[in-house]
Amino acid sequence: MGLHRFSPQVIFLGSYPRADKSESVHQGNNANAAYQSAQDWLDSLKG
C-alpha cells in the first residue's frame, strides 16, 4: 500500500528521542476498520 501502519505487536528497539523532549501521543487509528477504510479509499482512487 505504500503507507505505514501502527501495530501494537511490533516492538521497535531503536530511535532517537524527540528534539522537543515531549512524549508522542498515539492517535488510536490502528484498528482494522480504520485500516480497511484507508485501503478502500486508496482503491477508489485507482479507479
N, C-alpha and C positions, 0 to 999 in steps of 0.2 A: 504494500500500500504506500510505502514511502514516508510514513509518519511514525512518530514514536508513540508508544503506549505505555502507561504506567502499569506495573504489575507488582502487587504486594509480595509475590512469591520469589521475585528476583532480588538478590542481595548484591549491591554494588559496593565493593570494598575499597574504592579509591577515588578521591576527588579533592579538589582544592576548596577551602572554605570560602564562603561568600565574602566579597570585599567589604560589604557594608556591615558584616558581622551579625546580621539579623537572621532569624530562623526562617526557612522556607515553609510555606503552608500549602499542603496539598488541597486541590480544589474538589476532590471527590468525584472525578469524572472517569473513573476506571471501571465502571460497571459494564457488563456485557451489552446491556441495552444501549448505553451511550456509544460504545464502540460500533455496534451494529448500525446505529443511526448515522454515524460518521461514514461508515462503509457504504450505506445506501446512498448518502448524499454524493460521495465521490463517484459511485457507479452511475448516478443520474447525470453527472457532468460529462461522462464518457459517451452518453447517448445510447 
